[in-house]
Amino acid sequence: MNAAEHESPDPTMEEQHRLEQVREILFGSQLRAQDMRASQMETRLSEETQRIEESIRDRSQAMEQTLRSELVAVQEQLQAEQARLAAIQQQHQEEMRTKLSQLVENMARLNERLVHTEQTLRQHTLDQAALLREQLDAQHAMIHRSLQDSFSKLKSDKVSRDSLRTLLHELSERLSDET
């Protein structure tokens, strides 16, 4: 092979290759250091991101656990309050049933007393009416007898008009004689 064949068929490629070698010499160590720092930053960033994600996840789980325990506590309090209110309601219902039963019994007793009092008053009124009727009948009979007696007496004691006229005439004559 000759020298012309060793040369690259494309001079620009060779120039680019040389340019890269120069760059490597001049800036290679800086680029490698920069690449290394970038890689370390990426690693640290990845680690920090992972640590933050774990911290957020841990906090989120802790918060979720706290909320669940608080929710359970609130549910227990609510159930206890509901049970207490149900017991109070049951007690009030029992008291109302008892009072209603007592009221019904009292009303029944009052009704019995009212019926008894009404019957007693009715009987007393009937007895008084019968007694008054008997007294009126007795007074009526007595008055009737008295009138009958008076009438009989008047009739028997009655002087006829003729006898009275004769008697008055005689009386007037006597009076005139005396004068």
Secondary structure, DSSP 8 states (H G I E B T S, - for coil): --HHHHS-S-HHHHHHHHHHHHHHHHHHHHHHHHHHHHHHHHHHHHHHHHHHHHHHHHHHHHHHHHHHHHHHHHHHHHHHHHHHHHHHHHHHHHHHHHHHHHHHHHHHHHHHHHHHHHHHHHHHHHHHHHHHHHHHHHHHHHHHHHHHHHHHHHHHH---HHHHHHHHHHHHHHHHHH-
